[in-house]
């Protein structure tokens, strides 16, 4: 039995899992900036790059999306 939000938002699978799923990532302007900074830090081999934020803001999902992009 699918919850109503499946139909309301056109979802084919559960968006609320314990593990991050980059396919559900919404890139807000701040997420785009974080992605760009992380990508630059890795590609330019800048050494240590730090990403901070409140719990649930998408840090882990953003990193998983970046790893997919870099593959």
Protein Blocks (a to p, Z undefined) as FASTA:
>chain_A
ZZfklmmnopabdfbdfbdcfklpccdfklmmmmmmmmmmmmnonopadddddehilmmm
mmmmmmmmmZZ
